[in-house]
Amino acid sequence: MKRKGQELSVTVIVVAAIALIVLVVLVAIFTGRLGKFGIGVSKVESNT
């Protein structure tokens, strides 16, 4: 019984770590796109 409980804890930790990695990657992609969008907006503003 104890092993099953311990196994569940390890599974939860692994899933949480994977979710955290995915979240960090998504934030990096999103902020990168926002940075590119900001550059595009500043170019348009300077042209007008």
Secondary structure by P-SEA (a helix, b strand, c coil): caaaaaaaaaaaaaaaaaaaaaaaaaaaaaaaaaaaaaaaaaaaaaac
